[in-house]
Amino acid sequence: MFSNTKDATLCRPMPSFEIVYVENGIFHDFTFDNYLGKYIVLFFYDIKDNPKVCPEEIITISKNMKLFKELDVVLLAVSNDNVFT
């Protein structure tokens, strides 16, 4: 799935960071505590500064959602958009 495996960091402890996310119009403080013991694919994307690459990557990931679910992998996508976008 990766075009260049050097781009992926596999089987490493998740870095700690604080972030606010919006789900169904409600703001939440994010925590990795909900995902302890699970494999996570943390996907950062930047549509504003790189509009040509990101849609292709997002479409590829979307097409492979069944595989992620079968492998019990959590996919988390993070953009640099404002939470009000």
Buried (B, 14 or more C-beta within 10 A) or exposed (E): EEEEEEEEEEEEEEEEEEEEEEEEEEEEEEEBEEEEEEEEBBBEBEBEEEEEEBEEBBEEBEEEEEEBEEEEEBBBEBBEEEEEE
